[in-house]
Amino acid sequence: MAWLVPVALLVLWQWTAQSGFLASRILPAPLAVIEAAFDLARKGELLQHIGVSFARAVCGFLVGGGIAFALGLLNGVSRTSETLLDTTVQMIRNIPHLALIPLVILWFGIGEEAKVFLVALGVFFPIYINTYHGMRTVDPGVIEMGRVYGLGPAALFWQILLPGALPSILIGVRFALGVMWLTLIVAETIASDAGIGYMAMNAREFMQTDVVVFSVLLYALLGKLADATARLAERRWLQWHPNYAHGREGA
Amino acid sequence: MTAAGVRLEITDLGKRFGSRMVLGGVNLKVEAGEFVAVIGRSGCGKSTLLRLVAGLEQPTMGRIYLDGRLSRGLDPTVKVMFQDERLLMWKRVLDNVALGLGGKDRERAQRVLAQVGLAERAGDWPRMLSGGQRQRVALARALVNQPRLLLLDEPLGALDALTRLEMQRLIEQLWQVNGFTALLVTHDVQEAVALCDRVVLIEQGRPSLDMPVNLPRPRVRSSPHFAALVGEILERVMSGTEAPLKSGRTVPASGRETT
């Protein structure tokens, strides 16, 4: 039943476009979009563009997320490091990273570095903040219990702090994945010579609305894929958590 | 199990938080294998006393000896059972029990888990257990380390009345089998009299009553002796420091303000 409205809308869209109510310059018919997709796939362009965008996203995510994660852990366990670095990070956080695009183009040109840099900057803050917050909000009573039961600093970290902070960290990851695609879309659309954004802008110049629409759908699909991956990680690693419990288990 | 109890001796123990003297000049001896209850109104310093013995707080003054050896902080032979069970929600029940064992000897963990009656819940997540079951897991976690001194910080305070009775019986049985020394902090006089060899009342930061409980085990709550003893201690708790005592040793309390 939930699919009734979307399917109806799709049928309506196809019908209005086919019958000429809706100019294909404004919005091409769904079938035309699918046709364009097959066309691009046949020419081999599609996979290449997706590959380029995907590589940028992953690269930026790993670099920015990795640094943010390490810094979040560090500031989570060390008071000195927190005092020294947290205020600075929080200040930089207030700068919208997309506002830096002109500056980034001046620094790196329109090459890969610019996009990777922007994505890394975008994913940095959600991951940093949630990692740091997760570490800081682990129940001090549980840490105390760990000390009573003879856990050393390393065991405390691996068995208590990190798993205790994991729900918060994964929220940060999901949020960061959203920021990752958004940043990439903007960066690729403004200045690029390959990737999904380039494909869309190129198609715009030749009035290929079907390709433009397909690019938008592609971004949506990749975003959904990233979100599903994060959900899978949550279900796998947070089985113990009452909020993520599934199946028939009861108290 | 071979763990025999440790002899605990506390001399002139004091703890100050800022300008507030929470404990002042506590002297207490607990023989090896003895079960002693520390009771008192909330804020009297009984939990602080337990945290000092556990090594979780550093005393402002005084000393704690375990078998005549000066204790400095956390000691591997001392384990604590907290009021909130403090299980690791991300570890399965058996891994929670085996926490202090460093990953090995899961067989022993499984055996102790069976002793507290939860053998078949070994693979469950703690969230799937009831409050009483979680506290039993915490008890198993403490016992698997074969402590020579078990500190119980109102571990049954959050449980319903029936589960409480069941847990008291279980703790008494395991204490009798394992022979460890036990120090129980509670505000429940009935619980103290049901479990302990001696009841120590703390008022205004120091012990003001030290009363032996000479009733045969397992103790029958409906017996007149039991009720009389509980009544006597309760009256003593409620009457403050001035009331005359019918029995038991008393220690004069100083007039320091601690609440």
Interface residues (C-beta under 8 A of the other chain):
Chain A: D139 G141 V142 E144 M145 G146 R147 V148 Y149 G150 L151 Q159 I160 P163 G164 L166 Q239 W240 H241 P242 A245 E249 G250 A251
Chain B: A54 L56 L74 P76 V78 K79 V80 F82 D84 R86 L88 M89 W90 K91 R92 L99 G100 D124 W125 P126 R127 M128 L129 S130 R141 N145
